[in-house]
C-alpha cells in the first residue's frame, strides 16, 4: 500500500490480516517507521486487524511504516505501508 500525505496530517493506518490468518488470530502487533521522525501512537489490534496513528512527517520525505504481527499459533509476518510526504 502507498499513500501521499501532507506534513500536517495526523492519520491512522492499518492492516486487515483476515485472509492471511485463516482461523488463526493476532496475539501481538508492533509498528516501526523508517527513517525515524514521525511519532507513532495508539497502536491497537483485535483478532484480525491492526491500527497505528502517525503524526509529524517531514515534507519531501518518504517513510516505510512496517507492521509485525505474531499469531496465537506462533506465526510471524510483516506488512509495509509506504508514505510519501508532499506539500499540498
KOLZA-501429 format. One record per residue: residue number from 1; x, y, z of N, C-alpha, C in turn. Coordinates in Angstrom, 2 decimals. Example, Ala and Ser with C-alpha at 12.3 -4.5 7.8 and 13.67 -1.06 7.14 Angstrom:
<drendrens>
+-----+---------+---------+---------+---------+----------+---------+---------+---------+---------+
| seq |  n.east | n.north |    n.up | ca.east | ca.north |   ca.up |  c.east | c.north |    c.up |
+-----+---------+---------+---------+---------+----------+---------+---------+---------+---------+
|   1 |   13.19 |   -5.69 |    7.80 |   12.30 |    -4.50 |    7.80 |   13.20 |   -3.30 |    7.80 |
|   2 |   12.85 |   -2.25 |    7.08 |   13.67 |    -1.06 |    7.14 |   12.90 |    0.03 |    7.87 |
+-----+---------+---------+---------+---------+----------+---------+---------+---------+---------+
</drendrens>
This chain:
<drendrens>
+-----+---------+---------+---------+---------+----------+---------+---------+---------+---------+
| seq |  n.east | n.north |    n.up | ca.east | ca.north |   ca.up |  c.east | c.north |    c.up |
+-----+---------+---------+---------+---------+----------+---------+---------+---------+---------+
|   1 |    0.84 |   -1.17 |    0.00 |    0.00 |     0.00 |    0.00 |    0.89 |    1.24 |    0.00 |
|   2 |    0.43 |    2.28 |   -0.64 |    1.19 |     3.52 |   -0.71 |    0.23 |    4.70 |   -0.59 |
|   3 |    0.64 |    5.72 |    0.17 |   -0.17 |     6.92 |    0.36 |    0.69 |    8.16 |    0.20 |
|   4 |    0.13 |    9.21 |   -0.37 |    0.75 |    10.52 |   -0.40 |    0.03 |   11.35 |    0.64 |
|   5 |    0.80 |   11.93 |    1.58 |    0.21 |    12.67 |    2.68 |    0.86 |   14.03 |    2.82 |
|   6 |    0.21 |   14.92 |    3.54 |    0.72 |    16.24 |    3.85 |    1.44 |   16.19 |    5.19 |
|   7 |    2.44 |   17.06 |    5.39 |    3.21 |    17.07 |    6.65 |    2.33 |   17.37 |    7.85 |
|   8 |    1.23 |   18.08 |    7.66 |    0.33 |    18.42 |    8.76 |   -0.65 |   17.30 |    9.10 |
|   9 |   -0.61 |   16.22 |    8.37 |   -1.56 |    15.13 |    8.57 |   -1.27 |   14.37 |    9.86 |
|  10 |   -2.33 |   14.00 |   10.56 |   -2.26 |    13.05 |   11.67 |   -3.33 |   12.01 |   11.35 |
|  11 |   -2.89 |   10.84 |   10.87 |   -3.81 |     9.86 |   10.33 |   -3.55 |    8.47 |   10.90 |
|  12 |   -4.57 |    7.64 |   10.83 |   -4.43 |     6.25 |   11.24 |   -4.27 |    5.37 |   10.00 |
|  13 |   -3.46 |    4.33 |   10.16 |   -3.21 |     3.36 |    9.11 |   -3.38 |    1.97 |    9.72 |
|  14 |   -3.71 |    1.03 |    8.88 |   -3.92 |    -0.31 |    9.42 |   -3.80 |   -1.39 |    8.38 |
|  15 |   -3.83 |   -2.62 |    8.89 |   -3.77 |    -3.81 |    8.05 |   -4.89 |   -4.75 |    8.43 |
|  16 |   -5.52 |   -5.31 |    7.42 |   -6.52 |    -6.35 |    7.63 |   -5.83 |   -7.68 |    7.29 |
|  17 |   -5.59 |   -8.48 |    8.30 |   -4.85 |    -9.72 |    8.17 |   -5.75 |  -10.94 |    8.01 |
|  18 |   -7.06 |  -10.76 |    7.95 |   -8.02 |   -11.86 |    7.99 |   -7.75 |  -12.94 |    6.94 |
|  19 |   -7.52 |  -12.56 |    5.71 |   -7.32 |   -13.55 |    4.65 |   -6.06 |  -14.38 |    4.89 |
|  20 |   -5.01 |  -13.78 |    5.39 |   -3.77 |   -14.48 |    5.67 |   -3.89 |  -15.37 |    6.91 |
|  21 |   -4.66 |  -14.91 |    7.90 |   -4.77 |   -15.63 |    9.17 |   -5.56 |  -16.93 |    9.10 |
|  22 |   -6.58 |  -16.98 |    8.28 |   -7.47 |   -18.13 |    8.28 |   -8.18 |  -18.21 |    9.63 |
|  23 |   -8.00 |  -19.30 |   10.36 |   -8.63 |   -19.44 |   11.68 |   -7.72 |  -18.99 |   12.81 |
|  24 |   -6.48 |  -18.62 |   12.49 |   -5.53 |   -18.11 |   13.48 |   -5.93 |  -16.70 |   13.88 |
|  25 |   -5.37 |  -16.15 |   14.97 |   -5.67 |   -14.79 |   15.42 |   -4.39 |  -14.07 |   15.81 |
|  26 |   -4.44 |  -12.73 |   15.83 |   -3.30 |   -11.91 |   16.18 |   -3.12 |  -11.91 |   17.70 |
|  27 |   -1.91 |  -12.23 |   18.14 |   -1.56 |   -12.21 |   19.55 |   -0.85 |  -10.91 |   19.91 |
|  28 |    0.01 |  -10.41 |   19.00 |    0.82 |    -9.22 |   19.26 |    1.04 |   -8.48 |   17.95 |
|  29 |    1.01 |   -7.14 |   18.02 |    1.26 |    -6.29 |   16.87 |    2.22 |   -5.18 |   17.28 |
|  30 |    3.29 |   -4.99 |   16.49 |    4.22 |    -3.88 |   16.71 |    4.43 |   -3.14 |   15.40 |
|  31 |    4.73 |   -1.85 |   15.50 |    4.94 |    -1.00 |   14.34 |    6.29 |   -0.31 |   14.44 |
|  32 |    6.94 |   -0.12 |   13.28 |    8.16 |     0.68 |   13.18 |    8.05 |    1.58 |   11.97 |
|  33 |    8.79 |    2.69 |   11.99 |    8.83 |     3.58 |   10.83 |   10.28 |    3.91 |   10.52 |
|  34 |   10.62 |    3.87 |    9.22 |   11.96 |     4.15 |    8.76 |   11.89 |    5.16 |    7.62 |
|  35 |   12.68 |    6.24 |    7.63 |   13.53 |     6.66 |    8.72 |   12.70 |    7.14 |    9.91 |
|  36 |   13.36 |    7.26 |   11.05 |   12.66 |     7.73 |   12.25 |   12.31 |    9.20 |   12.09 |
|  37 |   11.42 |    9.67 |   12.93 |   10.99 |    11.07 |   12.90 |    9.53 |   11.19 |   13.26 |
|  38 |    8.64 |   10.63 |   12.43 |    7.23 |    10.70 |   12.78 |    6.94 |    9.96 |   14.09 |
|  39 |    5.92 |   10.43 |   14.79 |    5.52 |     9.83 |   16.06 |    4.44 |    8.79 |   15.80 |
|  40 |    4.62 |    7.59 |   16.35 |    3.65 |     6.52 |   16.24 |    2.93 |    6.39 |   17.58 |
|  41 |    1.59 |    6.46 |   17.55 |    0.81 |     6.37 |   18.79 |   -0.43 |    5.51 |   18.59 |
|  42 |   -1.05 |    5.16 |   19.70 |   -2.34 |     4.46 |   19.71 |   -2.35 |    3.18 |   18.90 |
|  43 |   -1.34 |    2.34 |   19.10 |   -1.31 |     1.04 |   18.44 |   -2.39 |    0.15 |   19.04 |
|  44 |   -3.28 |   -0.35 |   18.18 |   -4.34 |    -1.26 |   18.63 |   -4.45 |   -2.43 |   17.67 |
|  45 |   -5.02 |   -3.51 |   18.16 |   -5.31 |    -4.66 |   17.31 |   -6.41 |   -5.49 |   17.93 |
|  46 |   -7.05 |   -6.27 |   17.06 |   -8.02 |    -7.26 |   17.52 |   -7.61 |   -8.59 |   16.89 |
|  47 |   -8.51 |   -9.51 |   16.75 |   -8.16 |   -10.84 |   16.24 |   -7.63 |  -10.83 |   14.81 |
|  48 |   -8.06 |   -9.85 |   13.98 |   -7.69 |    -9.89 |   12.56 |   -7.19 |   -8.58 |   11.97 |
|  49 |   -7.24 |   -7.46 |   12.71 |   -6.81 |    -6.17 |   12.15 |   -5.88 |   -5.44 |   13.12 |
|  50 |   -5.05 |   -4.55 |   12.55 |   -4.13 |    -3.74 |   13.34 |   -4.24 |   -2.29 |   12.90 |
|  51 |   -3.97 |   -1.35 |   13.83 |   -4.06 |     0.08 |   13.53 |   -2.98 |    0.84 |   14.29 |
|  52 |   -2.46 |    1.91 |   13.66 |   -1.49 |     2.82 |   14.28 |   -1.77 |    4.23 |   13.80 |
|  53 |   -1.52 |    5.23 |   14.65 |   -1.63 |     6.64 |   14.27 |   -0.23 |    7.18 |   14.00 |
|  54 |   -0.10 |    8.01 |   12.93 |    1.18 |     8.59 |   12.53 |    1.03 |   10.11 |   12.49 |
|  55 |    1.99 |   10.80 |   13.11 |    1.96 |    12.27 |   13.18 |    3.40 |   12.78 |   13.07 |
|  56 |    3.58 |   13.90 |   12.35 |    4.87 |    14.56 |   12.32 |    5.78 |   14.18 |   11.17 |
|  57 |    5.21 |   13.96 |    9.99 |    6.04 |    13.68 |    8.81 |    6.70 |   14.96 |    8.32 |
|  58 |    7.77 |   14.81 |    7.58 |    8.51 |    15.93 |    7.02 |    8.27 |   15.98 |    5.51 |
|  59 |    7.95 |   17.18 |    4.99 |    7.73 |    17.32 |    3.55 |    8.92 |   16.82 |    2.76 |
|  60 |    8.65 |   16.20 |    1.64 |    9.61 |    15.61 |    0.71 |   10.28 |   14.35 |    1.24 |
|  61 |    9.82 |   13.84 |    2.37 |   10.37 |    12.59 |    2.91 |    9.50 |   11.41 |    2.51 |
|  62 |   10.12 |   10.25 |    2.50 |    9.40 |     9.01 |    2.24 |    9.68 |    8.06 |    3.39 |
|  63 |    8.63 |    7.37 |    3.83 |    8.72 |     6.52 |    5.00 |    8.20 |    5.12 |    4.70 |
|  64 |    8.77 |    4.15 |    5.41 |    8.26 |     2.77 |    5.38 |    7.69 |    2.49 |    6.77 |
|  65 |    6.39 |    2.30 |    6.83 |    5.68 |     2.00 |    8.06 |    5.41 |    0.50 |    8.07 |
|  66 |    6.07 |   -0.23 |    8.95 |    6.01 |    -1.69 |    8.93 |    5.28 |   -2.23 |   10.16 |
|  67 |    4.33 |   -3.11 |    9.91 |    3.58 |    -3.80 |   10.95 |    4.06 |   -5.24 |   11.05 |
|  68 |    4.49 |   -5.63 |   12.24 |    4.92 |    -7.01 |   12.50 |    3.90 |   -7.64 |   13.44 |
|  69 |    3.34 |   -8.78 |   13.04 |    2.39 |    -9.48 |   13.89 |    2.91 |  -10.86 |   14.26 |
|  70 |    2.51 |  -11.28 |   15.45 |    2.72 |   -12.64 |   15.93 |    1.34 |  -13.21 |   16.20 |
|  71 |    1.10 |  -14.44 |   15.77 |   -0.22 |   -15.05 |   15.94 |   -0.23 |  -16.03 |   17.11 |
|  72 |   -1.42 |  -16.41 |   17.49 |   -1.56 |   -17.37 |   18.59 |   -0.95 |  -18.73 |   18.25 |
|  73 |   -0.84 |  -19.03 |   16.96 |   -0.22 |   -20.28 |   16.53 |    1.30 |  -20.17 |   16.42 |
|  74 |    1.84 |  -18.94 |   16.64 |    3.28 |   -18.74 |   16.59 |    3.83 |  -18.26 |   15.26 |
|  75 |    2.95 |  -18.00 |   14.29 |    3.43 |   -17.46 |   13.00 |    3.79 |  -15.98 |   13.19 |
|  76 |    4.75 |  -15.50 |   12.39 |    5.12 |   -14.09 |   12.39 |    5.21 |  -13.61 |   10.95 |
|  77 |    4.78 |  -12.34 |   10.74 |    4.78 |   -11.81 |    9.38 |    4.81 |  -10.28 |    9.45 |
|  78 |    5.34 |   -9.65 |    8.38 |    5.39 |    -8.19 |    8.27 |    4.61 |   -7.73 |    7.05 |
|  79 |    4.05 |   -6.54 |    7.17 |    3.48 |    -5.81 |    6.03 |    3.98 |   -4.38 |    6.12 |
|  80 |    4.28 |   -3.78 |    4.95 |    4.81 |    -2.42 |    4.92 |    3.88 |   -1.51 |    4.14 |
|  81 |    3.64 |   -0.33 |    4.70 |    2.88 |     0.74 |    4.07 |    3.87 |    1.85 |    3.74 |
|  82 |    3.83 |    2.34 |    2.50 |    4.76 |     3.38 |    2.06 |    4.05 |    4.73 |    2.12 |
|  83 |    4.68 |    5.69 |    2.82 |    4.13 |     7.03 |    2.97 |    5.06 |    8.02 |    2.28 |
|  84 |    4.50 |    8.81 |    1.37 |    5.24 |     9.88 |    0.71 |    4.66 |   11.20 |    1.19 |
|  85 |    5.47 |   12.02 |    1.82 |    5.01 |    13.28 |    2.38 |    5.31 |   14.41 |    1.39 |
|  86 |    4.25 |   15.08 |    0.92 |    4.36 |    16.14 |   -0.06 |    3.51 |   17.34 |    0.38 |
|  87 |    3.98 |   18.57 |    0.12 |    3.15 |    19.74 |    0.46 |    1.87 |   19.75 |   -0.39 |
|  88 |    0.79 |   20.16 |    0.22 |   -0.46 |    20.24 |   -0.51 |   -1.04 |   21.62 |   -0.42 |
+-----+---------+---------+---------+---------+----------+---------+---------+---------+---------+
</drendrens>
